[in-house]
């Protein structure tokens, strides 16, 4: 049996008078790989802090049977990493926090973690990492004795986790399997709730109709027909009373069943939004943006050299390359309509940057989106709801929104604006998993053209129908997403010998066909050619 590393019992945690979560029991054993998911503000980081001992619970107890190694995104103490760990994470000679990029700071934090810790907590360990950094992070975390992981990267959760805990509505919900399995179970639960709700509605309507019919029947039997004698009327009254009593009893029985009927709540379903894309007056050009003989440098650092690319109308293109290759630079060049870039006349650019400078913090959410919208208010409310900003939240001042909510607001402004060409630089930063999935769906349904940069593998694969790879200062297009490209790279390449053999076989087939024709005029020459080709083929087969 696996060794018990942590036991938490009857835990309750408050912030002020707000209950963050409460749960009866959580055990962590050696070999566990637990992903912790939930909306921003649900309490994921708080849960890690309570379990690790950094925060005390308000009720209950946590017992740890092994030391904890804890990776946190925001640290106020210097990291201490040995040189071997630094080299493994691509930080050779960079053991100081000074002048490190966000991705390098993340790598430094990972390098400082205990290598062989039995109990590891990790809070967003892949933030700001490029694809290579994510691979190194996954490799490092996979060697932990037990892992509790908070991450917005679905691909990482799929690769590392065998259990999922969802923090939702102040409770913990437990699922077996990785993130994809959790989503499948959640979808099945939604469909089951939907079915039960429809069954409840149908049964409620049937019982209400039956009760109404018996009430109407009871009223009708009480009335004596006209022109009836006194004796007949008395007999009718007695019979009618008995019948009415039976109908009333039946009605009461039905009403009792109606009261006892278990109420089923209608499951919340993401609203559909019909965006009138024609209001953006979109370009009809086959390619919305093209680049030719594009060259750019920062001082002596050459980024692009005689590069060329195109963004087809309606395409969803993932821009990929190592850190520093020039991904954000290309977006800036497109936005600036720089030399070498040609933008279709009707193309209107919507540019998502991390600065969120398009939001007026003194105005409400609804006022912000309507300020630049070409869509009507109903559509804009629908877009906000799709991005999980609902009901009365639209009347909040933008200044009181969290970072993730401001990102959602910025995207709502983009989708409802006159823009028909979106440039998105790391759009999933600061978003929780439900918001990332909602944004992914909206991008897929969007009728305009999108160029985006994202280190979130699942998001990139879910959105992209093509790639633009930066390699050796060139821009190389590929039809398909990153996984499609990797599969293509893994396919066995045709060797020169196999290609030569294939050409020989085609030539042999042609010669045989001509020899088979009646009255072949150059049979002697063809037979000599056949003998030569057959000998060459045998030579190749012998190797």
LORONU-330138 format. One line per 8 residues: for each residue x, y, z of C-alpha. Coordinates in steps of 0.2 Angstrom, whole numbers, plus 5000, padded with zeros to 4 digits. Layout:
REM residues N
X:Y:Z  ...
END
This chain:
REM residues 543
5000:5000:5000  5006:5018:4996  5013:5028:5010  5002:5042:5017  5010:5059:5015  4996:5071:5020  4980:5070:5029  4968:5085:5030
4952:5083:5041  4936:5094:5043  4944:5109:5035  4935:5126:5034  4944:5142:5028  4937:5160:5029  4943:5176:5022  4934:5189:5033
4916:5183:5034  4917:5174:5017  4919:5155:5017  4932:5150:5004  4929:5132:5006  4925:5118:5018  4928:5099:5016  4928:5083:5027
4943:5074:5021  4958:5074:5009  4972:5062:5009  4988:5062:4998  4998:5046:4995  5015:5043:4988  5013:5043:4969  4998:5054:4969
4997:5067:4955  4983:5079:4959  4978:5093:4948  4968:5108:4957  4956:5117:4945  4943:5130:4947  4938:5148:4943  4949:5163:4948
4945:5167:4966  4938:5150:4970  4952:5146:4982  4965:5135:4973  4980:5144:4979  4972:5146:4997  4970:5127:4997  4988:5124:4993
4993:5136:5006  4982:5128:5019  4988:5110:5015  5007:5116:5014  5006:5124:5031  5008:5142:5025  4990:5147:5031  4982:5139:5046
4964:5132:5043  4950:5141:5053  4943:5124:5058  4950:5106:5056  4968:5100:5055  4982:5096:5042  4995:5083:5046  5010:5081:5034
5021:5066:5035  5035:5072:5024  5043:5089:5021  5035:5100:5008  5043:5108:4992  5032:5123:4987  5034:5132:4970  5025:5148:4970
5023:5161:4956  5026:5176:4967  5040:5175:4979  5047:5189:4990  5063:5179:4995  5078:5176:4984  5079:5159:4975  5094:5147:4979
5097:5135:4965  5112:5123:4963  5121:5125:4946  5116:5107:4940  5098:5111:4942  5100:5128:4934  5109:5120:4919  5095:5107:4917
5082:5121:4916  5092:5131:4904  5099:5144:4916  5118:5140:4915  5127:5155:4923  5111:5163:4928  5108:5160:4947  5104:5178:4951
5086:5186:4950  5094:5202:4943  5090:5205:4925  5080:5189:4922  5065:5188:4911  5048:5182:4918  5051:5165:4910  5069:5164:4917
5062:5168:4934  5050:5154:4933  5064:5142:4928  5074:5149:4943  5060:5145:4955  5059:5127:4947  5078:5125:4949  5077:5130:4967
5064:5116:4971  5070:5101:4980  5074:5088:4967  5069:5072:4977  5055:5080:4988  5041:5067:4993  5028:5080:4993  5028:5094:4980
5016:5109:4978  5016:5119:4962  5006:5135:4959  5006:5139:4940  5024:5132:4937  5023:5134:4918  5018:5153:4918  5029:5163:4906
5038:5147:4899  5040:5144:4881  5038:5126:4874  5055:5120:4879  5053:5127:4896  5036:5118:4898  5044:5102:4893  5058:5104:4906
5045:5109:4919  5035:5093:4916  5050:5082:4916  5055:5089:4933  5038:5088:4941  5035:5070:4935  5049:5065:4946  5041:5071:4962
5035:5058:4975  5018:5066:4976  5012:5082:4967  4998:5094:4970  4997:5106:4955  4988:5122:4951  4989:5125:4932  4979:5134:4918
4988:5123:4906  4976:5109:4901  4990:5099:4892  5001:5099:4907  4987:5094:4918  4983:5080:4906  5001:5074:4905  5005:5075:4924
4989:5072:4934  4979:5056:4938  4966:5065:4949  4958:5081:4948  4950:5092:4962  4939:5106:4957  4936:5120:4969  4919:5126:4966
4905:5135:4977  4915:5133:4993  4917:5114:4991  4930:5101:4984  4924:5090:4970  4934:5074:4966  4937:5066:4949  4948:5051:4944
4959:5053:4929  4967:5068:4920  4960:5085:4915  4952:5077:4899  4944:5064:4909  4937:5077:4922  4930:5087:4907  4921:5071:4901
4914:5067:4918  4908:5085:4920  4900:5084:4903  4891:5068:4907  4885:5075:4923  4879:5091:4914  4869:5079:4901  4862:5069:4916
4856:5085:4925  4849:5091:4908  4840:5074:4906  4833:5074:4924  4827:5092:4922  4817:5088:4906  4810:5073:4915  4805:5084:4930
4797:5097:4919  4787:5084:4909  4781:5075:4925  4777:5092:4933  4767:5097:4918  4758:5080:4917  4753:5081:4935  4747:5099:4934
4736:5095:4918  4729:5080:4927  4725:5091:4943  4717:5104:4932  4706:5091:4922  4699:5084:4938  4695:5101:4945  4686:5105:4929
4677:5088:4930  4672:5091:4948  4664:5108:4944  4654:5101:4929  4646:5086:4939  4640:5097:4953  4628:5107:4941  4611:5099:4939
4604:5099:4921  4589:5111:4918  4571:5106:4918  4574:5092:4930  4561:5088:4943  4564:5089:4962  4566:5071:4965  4578:5069:4950
4587:5084:4956  4590:5076:4973  4596:5060:4966  4608:5070:4954  4614:5080:4968  4618:5064:4979  4627:5056:4964  4636:5072:4959
4642:5074:4976  4649:5057:4977  4658:5059:4960  4664:5076:4964  4671:5069:4981  4681:5056:4971  4687:5068:4959  4692:5080:4973
4701:5066:4982  4710:5061:4966  4715:5080:4963  4722:5081:4981  4732:5065:4978  4739:5072:4962  4743:5089:4971  4752:5079:4985
4762:5070:4972  4766:5086:4964  4772:5093:4981  4783:5078:4984  4791:5079:4966  4809:5082:4968  4813:5099:4961  4827:5098:4948
4837:5114:4943  4839:5119:4925  4858:5117:4921  4867:5133:4916  4871:5132:4898  4883:5144:4889  4872:5156:4879  4873:5156:4860
4878:5173:4852  4875:5178:4834  4887:5191:4830  4883:5201:4814  4901:5201:4807  4895:5211:4791  4894:5226:4803  4913:5226:4803
4913:5228:4784  4926:5214:4781  4938:5213:4767  4934:5201:4753  4953:5199:4748  4959:5181:4749  4974:5186:4760  4970:5199:4773
4989:5202:4777  5004:5198:4767  5023:5201:4770  5036:5200:4757  5055:5204:4758  5052:5208:4776  5068:5212:4786  5070:5219:4803
5084:5220:4817  5086:5227:4834  5104:5234:4833  5115:5220:4828  5102:5207:4832  5093:5201:4815  5075:5196:4818  5069:5194:4800
5078:5193:4784  5070:5193:4768  5055:5184:4776  5038:5182:4768  5021:5176:4774  5002:5178:4771  4986:5177:4783  4972:5170:4773
4954:5178:4776  4946:5169:4790  4961:5159:4796  4966:5156:4814  4985:5156:4813  4996:5151:4828  5013:5160:4828  5026:5149:4835
5045:5150:4839  5057:5150:4853  5058:5165:4865  5066:5180:4857  5063:5173:4839  5052:5188:4835  5034:5183:4838  5028:5199:4847
5039:5209:4835  5030:5202:4820  5013:5207:4828  5020:5225:4831  5026:5226:4813  5008:5221:4807  5000:5233:4818  5011:5247:4813
5009:5243:4794  5028:5242:4793  5038:5242:4776  5036:5225:4769  5019:5222:4776  5003:5224:4765  4986:5225:4774  4970:5223:4764
4960:5240:4763  4945:5235:4773  4955:5226:4786  4953:5234:4804  4965:5228:4817  4960:5223:4835  4976:5221:4845  4976:5212:4862
4991:5217:4872  4994:5213:4891  4993:5231:4895  4974:5232:4894  4976:5250:4889  4959:5250:4880  4949:5249:4896  4942:5264:4905
4943:5260:4924  4930:5274:4928  4916:5267:4918  4906:5251:4920  4909:5235:4910  4894:5238:4899  4899:5256:4896  4916:5250:4891
4910:5238:4878  4897:5249:4871  4909:5263:4869  4918:5254:4854  4904:5242:4849  4896:5240:4831  4885:5226:4838  4869:5230:4848
4868:5230:4867  4859:5213:4867  4873:5205:4857  4886:5213:4868  4878:5207:4884  4878:5190:4876  4897:5191:4872  4900:5196:4890
4890:5181:4896  4900:5169:4884  4915:5176:4892  4908:5173:4910  4903:5191:4914  4885:5189:4918  4869:5198:4924  4873:5212:4937
4892:5211:4934  4890:5221:4918  4886:5236:4929  4902:5235:4940  4915:5248:4937  4930:5241:4927  4941:5248:4941  4935:5235:4954
4937:5220:4942  4951:5207:4945  4965:5205:4932  4956:5190:4924  4939:5199:4923  4948:5214:4915  4956:5202:4902  4938:5195:4898
4932:5213:4896  4946:5217:4884  4941:5202:4873  4922:5207:4874  4927:5224:4867  4937:5216:4853  4924:5204:4848  4910:5217:4847
4921:5231:4839  4923:5236:4821  4939:5225:4820  4939:5210:4808  4958:5206:4811  4963:5201:4828  4981:5200:4834  4982:5191:4851
4998:5191:4861  4997:5178:4875  4978:5179:4877  4976:5166:4890  4987:5174:4903  4977:5179:4919  4962:5168:4913  4956:5153:4923
4952:5137:4914  4933:5140:4911  4937:5157:4903  4951:5150:4893  4939:5136:4886  4926:5150:4883  4938:5161:4873  4944:5146:4863
4926:5142:4858  4923:5160:4853  4939:5161:4842  4935:5145:4833  4917:5153:4829  4924:5170:4825  4922:5174:4806  4937:5186:4805
4955:5182:4804  4966:5179:4819  4985:5178:4822  4989:5173:4840  5004:5169:4851  5001:5157:4865  5012:5145:4876  4996:5136:4881
4997:5120:4870  4979:5114:4872  4973:5132:4868  4984:5133:4853  4979:5116:4846  4960:5120:4849  4961:5137:4840  4973:5135:4826
4970:5129:4808  4987:5134:4803  5004:5138:4809  5017:5152:4805  5034:5146:4812  5049:5157:4814  5064:5148:4810  5081:5155:4804
5074:5172:4803  5061:5166:4790  5042:5163:4792  5036:5146:4787  5018:5141:4785  5010:5125:4789  4992:5119:4787  4986:5112:4803
4990:5114:4822  5006:5111:4832  5001:5093:4835  4998:5090:4816  5015:5098:4812  5024:5087:4825  5016:5071:4818  5021:5076:4801
5039:5079:4807  5039:5061:4815  5034:5053:4799  5048:5043:4791  5057:5053:4777  5059:5045:4760  5077:5040:4758  5085:5044:4741
5087:5025:4738  5068:5022:4740  5064:5037:4729  5076:5030:4715  5068:5013:4716  5050:5021:4715  5056:5030:4699  5063:5014:4692
5047:5005:4695  5037:5018:4686  5049:5018:4671  5048:4999:4671  5029:4999:4671  5029:5012:4656  5042:5001:4646  5031:4985:4649
5015:4994:4644  5024:5000:4627  5031:4982:4624  5013:4975:4627  5006:4986:4613  5003:4976:4596  5015:4981:4582  5028:4989:4594
5039:4999:4582  5055:5000:4593  5054:4983:4602  5072:4980:4602  5077:4996:4610  5063:4994:4623  5069:4976:4628  5086:4983:4630
5079:4997:4641  5069:4984:4651  5084:4973:4654  5094:4988:4660  5081:4995:4672  5078:4977:4679  5096:4975:4683  5097:4992:4691
5082:4988:4702  5090:4971:4707  5106:4981:4712  5096:4993:4723  5086:4978:4731  5103:4970:4735  5109:4986:4743
END
